[in-house]
Each structure stands twice: as C-alpha cells, then as structure tokens.
Amino acid sequence: MKSSPQNLLLGTAGILDRFAGLSGRVLGWFTLAMVLIQSLVVALRYGFDGGSTALQDTVVYLHGAAFMLGLAYALQAGAHVRVDVFYRTMSARGKAWVDAVGCLIFLLPVCTFIAVGSWQFAASSWAVLESSASADGLGGVFLLKSLMPLAAATLALQGIAQFTRALHTLMQVESRAGSTTPINTESTQAAERAAEKPRPLVREAAGEASA
C-alpha cells in the first residue's frame, strides 16, 4: 500500500505530465499548419509572382510557438540531448538521484535565469502593444516575445514533475530496503547478495525507455 506522500508525488507528476502531453499534441498541429502555410507562400511567390508578409510572419509565429513551448514536451519524452553513457547502466536509485540533483542544480536555475532575463523584454513589448515593423505584417509581436518566459515556466513545471517522480522512486526504494529485517547471519548474507543485483526499474518519466 502506498503512503499518502507517495500518492501525492505521483498525482502531481501525473497532472504535469498530462499538461505537457496535451501541449505537445497541440504543437504538433502547429507544425503541420506551419508546413502548409510555408508551402502556400512558396506557391504564391513562384507560381503567381505574389506573396504575403502576414503569411510569412505566421510561419515565424508558429515556429516560435512550436520550438519554445515544445521544450517541456521534449523533456517529458526524453528528446533533449543528454550524455547517458553512465546513466543507462545505473540502478533505479542511481537514476533517481541523477534526475533529482540535475533538476535542482541545473534545470530549475536555468529556467529561472531565462524567465527573469526575458520578463522585462516581454513586458516592454506589452507596454506598447508592439506590432510588426511591416505595414502588411502580422501584429501581436508582444505575444511572440511572451513565449520566452512562458517556455521557461512550462519547462520548469515539467522539471518539477521529473523531480517529484525521482523523489517518489527514492522513497520507494528506501522504504523497500527498510522493510527488510534480517533474522540471522545467513539471512543477512542473502540480503546483501540480493542488494548487489540490479533492482528492477520502477516507473520512470513518460517516454523514457526501460530496460
């Protein structure tokens, strides 16, 4: 029976994972729309000797949204570049420690740095409701610039989801180890030999391959 803190951790991670998965599916349609609009721009330019700055700006907006807001989904799916030469051979406990420490020391501080650094940049654009420099361009440049702090926020949320899942793994492994009480010397030696064997992988972040 899982304890209440473990249920809370898994529930929180599940909610954040569903949010990242939903945003990933929506952004997939953004990518399809970007390809179709870009094809239309090429057809208008070379087939009809025309064009539209607004359509070109739309491609830029869609590309920015798919790239910036897709960071969280890529993290959930394990699509970010990572050096896992040692990680893949670790036990579930070792992987959980790497995920937890990496999130606290690297991921969340980087997200904070991006959010703080881009907040004033986006706020200045919102203050004047910045629009396109071209007369026939697409407006709402302030919305495009808002993707930077928003991307940092969504990436941080997914990082928290991975941290909570890693913490749950550590709690599960420790509780499993603490529940084993040796009775005599022979049972103690058997427990030590069992501890030397790789433990079965517990549930990891969605999208990661399990051995």
Long-range contacts (C-beta under 8 A, 24 or more apart in sequence): 3-171, 3-175, 5-171, 6-168, 6-171, 6-172, 9-164, 9-165, 9-167, 9-168, 9-171, 10-164, 10-165, 10-168, 12-160, 12-161, 12-164, 13-161, 13-162, 13-164, 13-165, 13-168, 16-157, 16-158, 16-160, 16-161, 16-164, 17-76, 17-158, 17-161, 17-205, 17-206, 19-154, 19-157, 20-72, 20-73, 20-75, 20-76, 20-154, 20-157, 20-158, 20-161, 21-73, 21-76, 21-206, 23-69, 23-70, 23-72, 23-73, 23-154, 24-70, 24-73, 24-76, 24-77, 27-65, 27-66, 27-69, 27-70, 27-73, 30-62, 30-65, 30-66, 31-62, 31-66, 33-62, 34-59, 34-62, 34-63, 34-66, 37-62, 52-136, 53-132, 53-134, 53-136, 53-137, 53-138, 54-136, 54-137, 54-138, 57-132, 57-134, 57-137, 57-138, 58-138, 60-144, 61-138, 61-140, 61-143, 61-144, 64-144, 64-147, 65-147, 68-147, 68-148, 68-150, 68-151, 69-147, 69-150, 69-151, 69-154, 71-151, 71-154, 71-155, 72-151, 72-154, 72-155, 72-157, 72-158, 73-158, 75-155, 75-158, 75-159, 75-162, 76-158, 76-161, 76-205, 76-206, 76-207, 77-206, 77-207, 78-205, 78-207, 78-208, 78-209, 79-207, 88-211, 91-198, 91-199, 92-169, 92-173, 92-199, 92-200, 92-201, 92-202, 92-204, 93-169, 93-170, 93-173, 93-199, 95-166, 95-169, 95-204, 96-166, 96-167, 96-169, 96-170, 96-173, 97-166, 97-170, 99-162, 99-163, 99-165, 99-166, 99-205, 100-163, 100-166, 100-167, 100-170, 103-159, 103-160, 103-162, 103-163, 103-166, 104-163, 107-155, 107-156, 107-159, 108-156, 108-159, 108-160, 111-152, 111-153, 111-155, 111-156, 111-159, 112-152, 112-156, 114-148, 114-149, 114-151, 114-152, 115-149, 115-152, 115-153, 115-156, 118-145, 118-148, 118-149, 118-152, 119-149, 121-145, 121-148, 122-146, 122-148, 122-149, 161-205, 162-205, 165-203, 165-204, 165-205, 169-202, 169-203, 169-204, 172-202, 173-199, 173-202
